[in-house]
Amino acid sequence: MVARRSPSGKTKRRLDTDEEVEEGYQGPQDGATSTSISVTAPAMEQASFDSWAEFQTSLERYQAETYQLYFGETAMNSTARNKRILENYKGDDESLPRTIPVKRFEHYNKLLRCTHYGRPRHRGSGERPRQKSRNVGCTARFDGYDWKIRVTLHSRVHNHRLSEDVFNQYSRVRVNLPDDVVGHVNQMLSHHSERRSIWHFVRDNADSELSMKDIHNLVARLARQNYSAPTLEGRIDKHLRDFCEDD
């Protein structure tokens, strides 16, 4: 559920029922889930933030301290929200409603869910129990005379264990490597190093037990981050070099 502020200033609430599963999600880790488990995580100490970056930093620290992992999507960006505010406004042009400062807040709201949210995949002949939605709703809204990022709903009850060993099993946590290690991996990729060489380097230089699948996922992620569409000049240069090599 996400709270949002209407053009009139009143707070409205809506229930978000869109299902979403994290990329690469394979269902709960072994030992993480039990139909009889109910774990209530501690609340976030801070619930108001001056920017999405400040919220993200606080969220990452909160996840590490409480062994929770959330993933999410942007429900609406601020430009779309401002457009809707102006379209729904019925007053005169001289008293237009205040809109969200887009340069400061790119997103109007966000919805985050526990990594165990979603329908589990079938494994062999057995079937894992269905996991319930565990979500955090966060929205940017007008409060007094300042724009703030506010956590408007935090459902903290989980139906799986919250522990350090389970937390460290999550792929996103395992591949969270130091910047210097990631930088060296990028250099190895630029020299077309084999995946196994990268795996040995990471194993020897980072306090993380990565599998070969983690290395493949890491390489794919770095490739997406480093990719830039070739320019026209670049494409012409490549064709000329290929033509010369053919000769």
Helices and strands as residue ranges (DSSP letters): E 2-5, E 11-14, E 39-40, E 48-49, H 52-66, E 70-77, H 78-88, G 93-95, E 107-114, E 135-143, E 146-154, E 157-158, H 164-167, H 171-174, H 179-190, H 195-205, H 212-226, H 232-246
